Every structure is written in structure tokens, then in C-alpha cells.
Amino acid sequence: MFAYGDAAYFGSPSVLTTSRAPVLAIAATDTGLGYRLLGRDGAVYAYGDAPYSGAPNTISGFTGPVVALG
């Protein structure tokens, strides 16, 4: 994750994490002060003012694939 221009950087998953499960989607918060990233394995990463609400890969029996972040 990189920030350009006036975009704020709030964080990103580690290189090890993204090499196992590339980030498929990003969704900004309504305030523009945070975002969520979605990994192919169903992991969700929350940064800035984006609350963490859980992730599909933590649900028992989840087999994926995950294709979008809403």
C-alpha cells in the first residue's frame, strides 16, 4: 500500500501476509480517514477509522473464494 498526492497512509498488511493472499479489494470509509483491505483468503484488514467487523476466513467451514468487499 502506498499513498500518493494528498492521500493518507493508514497502514497495510505485512509482505509475508500479502505474499500468501494478495489484496483483492479496498474500500474507503465514508470519512476518508480509513480503509479496509480484503485478501483472497478472506482476511480483512482495517486501518484508520475503519472498524474491524470480522472476516469470512474466521467463520467455521469457510472455503471461499472471496471476490468483493462491500
N, CA, C and O atoms as a GROMACS GRO file, in nm:
protein
  280
    1MET      N    1   0.085  -0.116   0.000
    1MET     CA    2   0.000   0.000   0.000
    1MET      C    3   0.089   0.122   0.000
    1MET      O    4   0.180   0.134   0.082
    2PHE      N    5   0.063   0.214  -0.092
    2PHE     CA    6   0.137   0.339  -0.099
    2PHE      C    7   0.037   0.454  -0.108
    2PHE      O    8  -0.072   0.438  -0.162
    3ALA      N    9   0.074   0.569  -0.055
    3ALA     CA   10  -0.011   0.688  -0.062
    3ALA      C   11   0.056   0.790  -0.152
    3ALA      O   12   0.175   0.817  -0.140
    4TYR      N   13  -0.022   0.847  -0.242
    4TYR     CA   14   0.030   0.947  -0.335
    4TYR      C   15  -0.052   1.075  -0.324
    4TYR      O   16  -0.168   1.072  -0.283
    5GLY      N   17   0.008   1.187  -0.359
    5GLY     CA   18  -0.062   1.314  -0.353
    5GLY      C   19  -0.107   1.346  -0.212
    5GLY      O   20  -0.027   1.338  -0.118
    6ASP      N   21  -0.235   1.381  -0.195
    6ASP     CA   22  -0.285   1.413  -0.062
    6ASP      C   23  -0.353   1.294   0.005
    6ASP      O   24  -0.418   1.311   0.108
    7ALA      N   25  -0.338   1.173  -0.052
    7ALA     CA   26  -0.396   1.053   0.009
    7ALA      C   27  -0.319   1.020   0.137
    7ALA      O   28  -0.196   1.026   0.140
    8ALA      N   29  -0.392   0.984   0.241
    8ALA     CA   30  -0.330   0.949   0.369
    8ALA      C   31  -0.296   0.801   0.373
    8ALA      O   32  -0.370   0.719   0.318
    9TYR      N   33  -0.187   0.766   0.436
    9TYR     CA   34  -0.147   0.627   0.456
    9TYR      C   35  -0.182   0.589   0.598
    9TYR      O   36  -0.138   0.654   0.693
   10PHE      N   37  -0.261   0.482   0.614
   10PHE     CA   38  -0.301   0.437   0.747
   10PHE      C   39  -0.241   0.302   0.784
   10PHE      O   40  -0.252   0.259   0.899
   11GLY      N   41  -0.179   0.233   0.688
   11GLY     CA   42  -0.118   0.104   0.715
   11GLY      C   43  -0.152   0.004   0.606
   11GLY      O   44  -0.236   0.030   0.519
   12SER      N   45  -0.086  -0.112   0.612
   12SER     CA   46  -0.112  -0.220   0.517
   12SER      C   47  -0.061  -0.350   0.577
   12SER      O   48   0.021  -0.349   0.669
   13PRO      N   49  -0.110  -0.464   0.525
   13PRO     CA   50  -0.063  -0.593   0.576
   13PRO      C   51   0.086  -0.611   0.549
   13PRO      O   52   0.143  -0.543   0.463
   14SER      N   53   0.149  -0.702   0.621
   14SER     CA   54   0.291  -0.728   0.602
   14SER      C   55   0.316  -0.794   0.467
   14SER      O   56   0.225  -0.850   0.406
   15VAL      N   57   0.438  -0.787   0.421
   15VAL     CA   58   0.476  -0.851   0.294
   15VAL      C   59   0.450  -1.001   0.301
   15VAL      O   60   0.403  -1.059   0.203
   16LEU      N   61   0.479  -1.064   0.414
   16LEU     CA   62   0.454  -1.207   0.429
   16LEU      C   63   0.307  -1.239   0.409
   16LEU      O   64   0.273  -1.334   0.338
   17THR      N   65   0.219  -1.160   0.470
   17THR     CA   66   0.076  -1.183   0.458
   17THR      C   67   0.030  -1.168   0.314
   17THR      O   68  -0.042  -1.253   0.262
   18THR      N   69   0.070  -1.062   0.248
   18THR     CA   70   0.023  -1.038   0.112
   18THR      C   71   0.084  -1.135   0.012
   18THR      O   72   0.026  -1.156  -0.094
   19SER      N   73   0.199  -1.196   0.042
   19SER     CA   74   0.254  -1.295  -0.049
   19SER      C   75   0.174  -1.424  -0.044
   19SER      O   76   0.170  -1.499  -0.141
   20ARG      N   77   0.108  -1.450   0.069
   20ARG     CA   78   0.022  -1.568   0.081
   20ARG      C   79  -0.116  -1.543   0.025
   20ARG      O   80  -0.177  -1.634  -0.032
   21ALA      N   81  -0.166  -1.423   0.038
   21ALA     CA   82  -0.303  -1.392  -0.002
   21ALA      C   83  -0.308  -1.249  -0.053
   21ALA      O   84  -0.329  -1.157   0.027
   22PRO      N   85  -0.289  -1.227  -0.182
   22PRO     CA   86  -0.289  -1.090  -0.234
   22PRO      C   87  -0.417  -1.014  -0.201
   22PRO      O   88  -0.524  -1.074  -0.187
   23VAL      N   89  -0.405  -0.884  -0.188
   23VAL     CA   90  -0.521  -0.799  -0.162
   23VAL      C   91  -0.603  -0.788  -0.290
   23VAL      O   92  -0.551  -0.753  -0.396
   24LEU      N   93  -0.732  -0.817  -0.278
   24LEU     CA   94  -0.823  -0.814  -0.394
   24LEU      C   95  -0.904  -0.686  -0.404
   24LEU      O   96  -0.941  -0.644  -0.513
   25ALA      N   97  -0.931  -0.623  -0.290
   25ALA     CA   98  -1.020  -0.507  -0.291
   25ALA      C   99  -0.983  -0.412  -0.178
   25ALA      O  100  -0.926  -0.452  -0.077
   26ILE      N  101  -1.018  -0.286  -0.198
   26ILE     CA  102  -1.002  -0.184  -0.096
   26ILE      C  103  -1.131  -0.103  -0.092
   26ILE      O  104  -1.189  -0.073  -0.196
   27ALA      N  105  -1.174  -0.067   0.028
   27ALA     CA  106  -1.294   0.016   0.044
   27ALA      C  107  -1.264   0.125   0.145
   27ALA      O  108  -1.228   0.096   0.259
   28ALA      N  109  -1.280   0.249   0.103
   28ALA     CA  110  -1.257   0.363   0.192
   28ALA      C  111  -1.376   0.383   0.285
   28ALA      O  112  -1.489   0.348   0.250
   29THR      N  113  -1.351   0.440   0.402
   29THR     CA  114  -1.461   0.476   0.492
   29THR      C  115  -1.529   0.602   0.439
   29THR      O  116  -1.473   0.673   0.356
   30ASP      N  117  -1.648   0.628   0.486
   30ASP     CA  118  -1.723   0.747   0.443
   30ASP      C  119  -1.648   0.876   0.477
   30ASP      O  120  -1.663   0.976   0.407
   31THR      N  121  -1.570   0.875   0.584
   31THR     CA  122  -1.497   0.995   0.625
   31THR      C  123  -1.371   1.018   0.543
   31THR      O  124  -1.317   1.128   0.540
   32GLY      N  125  -1.323   0.912   0.475
   32GLY     CA  126  -1.197   0.922   0.403
   32GLY      C  127  -1.077   0.909   0.495
   32GLY      O  128  -0.964   0.932   0.452
   33LEU      N  129  -1.100   0.874   0.620
   33LEU     CA  130  -0.992   0.864   0.718
   33LEU      C  131  -0.955   0.720   0.751
   33LEU      O  132  -0.897   0.693   0.856
   34GLY      N  133  -0.989   0.629   0.663
   34GLY     CA  134  -0.956   0.488   0.684
   34GLY      C  135  -0.998   0.405   0.565
   34GLY      O  136  -1.062   0.454   0.472
   35TYR      N  137  -0.961   0.277   0.571
   35TYR     CA  138  -0.999   0.185   0.464
   35TYR      C  139  -0.989   0.041   0.514
   35TYR      O  140  -0.924   0.013   0.615
   36ARG      N  141  -1.055  -0.048   0.441
   36ARG     CA  142  -1.045  -0.192   0.465
   36ARG      C  143  -0.985  -0.256   0.341
   36ARG      O  144  -1.016  -0.217   0.229
   37LEU      N  145  -0.900  -0.354   0.363
   37LEU     CA  146  -0.842  -0.432   0.255
   37LEU      C  147  -0.894  -0.574   0.267
   37LEU      O  148  -0.908  -0.626   0.378
   38LEU      N  149  -0.922  -0.638   0.154
   38LEU     CA  150  -0.971  -0.775   0.151
   38LEU      C  151  -0.868  -0.864   0.084
   38LEU      O  152  -0.829  -0.839  -0.030
   39GLY      N  153  -0.823  -0.968   0.155
   39GLY     CA  154  -0.730  -1.065   0.099
   39GLY      C  155  -0.804  -1.177   0.030
   39GLY      O  156  -0.920  -1.204   0.062
   40ARG      N  157  -0.739  -1.241  -0.064
   40ARG     CA  158  -0.801  -1.351  -0.139
   40ARG      C  159  -0.843  -1.464  -0.047
   40ARG      O  160  -0.937  -1.537  -0.078
   41ASP      N  161  -0.774  -1.480   0.066
   41ASP     CA  162  -0.807  -1.588   0.160
   41ASP      C  163  -0.923  -1.552   0.253
   41ASP      O  164  -0.957  -1.631   0.341
   42GLY      N  165  -0.984  -1.433   0.234
   42GLY     CA  166  -1.096  -1.392   0.318
   42GLY      C  167  -1.055  -1.307   0.436
   42GLY      O  168  -1.141  -1.265   0.513
   43ALA      N  169  -0.926  -1.280   0.452
   43ALA     CA  170  -0.881  -1.194   0.561
   43ALA      C  171  -0.921  -1.050   0.531
   43ALA      O  172  -0.914  -1.005   0.417
   44VAL      N  173  -0.964  -0.978   0.634
   44VAL     CA  174  -0.999  -0.837   0.622
   44VAL      C  175  -0.908  -0.758   0.715
   44VAL      O  176  -0.892  -0.793   0.832
   45TYR      N  177  -0.848  -0.652   0.662
   45TYR     CA  178  -0.758  -0.567   0.738
   45TYR      C  179  -0.820  -0.428   0.745
   45TYR      O  180  -0.857  -0.371   0.642
   46ALA      N  181  -0.834  -0.373   0.866
   46ALA     CA  182  -0.895  -0.242   0.886
   46ALA      C  183  -0.791  -0.143   0.935
   46ALA      O  184  -0.713  -0.174   1.025
   47TYR      N  185  -0.790  -0.023   0.874
   47TYR     CA  186  -0.692   0.080   0.908
   47TYR      C  187  -0.761   0.215   0.924
   47TYR      O  188  -0.871   0.237   0.872
   48GLY      N  189  -0.696   0.305   0.997
   48GLY     CA  190  -0.753   0.437   1.020
   48GLY      C  191  -0.880   0.425   1.102
   48GLY      O  192  -0.881   0.354   1.203
   49ASP      N  193  -0.987   0.494   1.060
   49ASP     CA  194  -1.112   0.487   1.136
   49ASP      C  195  -1.206   0.376   1.091
   49ASP      O  196  -1.322   0.373   1.130
   50ALA      N  197  -1.157   0.284   1.009
   50ALA     CA  198  -1.239   0.171   0.964
   50ALA      C  199  -1.249   0.069   1.077
   50ALA      O  200  -1.147   0.014   1.119
   51PRO      N  201  -1.370   0.042   1.127
   51PRO     CA  202  -1.381  -0.057   1.234
   51PRO      C  203  -1.364  -0.198   1.179
   51PRO      O  204  -1.405  -0.226   1.066
   52TYR      N  205  -1.303  -0.284   1.257
   52TYR     CA  206  -1.290  -0.424   1.218
   52TYR      C  207  -1.418  -0.494   1.261
   52TYR      O  208  -1.454  -0.492   1.378
   53SER      N  209  -1.486  -0.557   1.166
   53SER     CA  210  -1.614  -0.622   1.195
   53SER      C  211  -1.609  -0.772   1.175
   53SER      O  212  -1.713  -0.837   1.174
   54GLY      N  213  -1.492  -0.828   1.160
   54GLY     CA  214  -1.478  -0.971   1.137
   54GLY      C  215  -1.436  -0.998   0.994
   54GLY      O  216  -1.425  -0.907   0.913
   55ALA      N  217  -1.412  -1.126   0.965
   55ALA     CA  218  -1.367  -1.165   0.832
   55ALA      C  219  -1.422  -1.302   0.797
   55ALA      O  220  -1.439  -1.386   0.885
   56PRO      N  221  -1.450  -1.326   0.669
   56PRO     CA  222  -1.504  -1.456   0.628
   56PRO      C  223  -1.414  -1.573   0.666
   56PRO      O  224  -1.465  -1.680   0.699
   57ASN      N  225  -1.282  -1.554   0.663
   57ASN     CA  226  -1.194  -1.667   0.692
   57ASN      C  227  -1.194  -1.708   0.838
   57ASN      O  228  -1.129  -1.806   0.874
   58THR      N  229  -1.266  -1.636   0.924
   58THR     CA  230  -1.278  -1.675   1.064
   58THR      C  231  -1.407  -1.753   1.091
   58THR      O  232  -1.430  -1.796   1.204
   59ILE      N  233  -1.489  -1.772   0.988
   59ILE     CA  234  -1.615  -1.846   1.002
   59ILE      C  235  -1.588  -1.995   0.984
   59ILE      O  236  -1.525  -2.035   0.887
   60SER      N  237  -1.633  -2.075   1.078
   60SER     CA  238  -1.613  -2.219   1.071
   60SER      C  239  -1.672  -2.275   0.941
   60SER      O  240  -1.787  -2.247   0.909
   61GLY      N  241  -1.594  -2.351   0.868
   61GLY     CA  242  -1.639  -2.412   0.744
   61GLY      C  243  -1.620  -2.326   0.621
   61GLY      O  244  -1.655  -2.368   0.511
   62PHE      N  245  -1.566  -2.206   0.636
   62PHE     CA  246  -1.545  -2.117   0.522
   62PHE      C  247  -1.446  -2.182   0.425
   62PHE      O  248  -1.340  -2.230   0.466
   63THR      N  249  -1.483  -2.183   0.297
   63THR     CA  250  -1.394  -2.240   0.195
   63THR      C  251  -1.363  -2.141   0.083
   63THR      O  252  -1.282  -2.171  -0.004
   64GLY      N  253  -1.429  -2.024   0.084
   64GLY     CA  254  -1.401  -1.923  -0.018
   64GLY      C  255  -1.456  -1.962  -0.153
   64GLY      O  256  -1.533  -2.058  -0.160
   65PRO      N  257  -1.421  -1.896  -0.257
   65PRO     CA  258  -1.333  -1.781  -0.258
   65PRO      C  259  -1.408  -1.651  -0.225
   65PRO      O  260  -1.531  -1.644  -0.237
   66VAL      N  261  -1.334  -1.551  -0.186
   66VAL     CA  262  -1.389  -1.418  -0.162
   66VAL      C  263  -1.358  -1.336  -0.285
   66VAL      O  264  -1.246  -1.342  -0.336
   67VAL      N  265  -1.456  -1.259  -0.334
   67VAL     CA  266  -1.434  -1.185  -0.458
   67VAL      C  267  -1.461  -1.035  -0.448
   67VAL      O  268  -1.427  -0.960  -0.540
   68ALA      N  269  -1.521  -0.989  -0.337
   68ALA     CA  270  -1.553  -0.846  -0.328
   68ALA      C  271  -1.562  -0.804  -0.182
   68ALA      O  272  -1.579  -0.886  -0.092
   69LEU      N  273  -1.552  -0.674  -0.161
   69LEU     CA  274  -1.564  -0.615  -0.029
   69LEU      C  275  -1.674  -0.511  -0.036
   69LEU      O  276  -1.670  -0.423  -0.121
   70GLY      N  277  -1.773  -0.520   0.053
   70GLY     CA  278  -1.885  -0.429   0.047
   70GLY      C  279  -1.888  -0.329   0.156
   70GLY      O  280  -1.980  -0.246   0.161
   0.00000   0.00000   0.00000
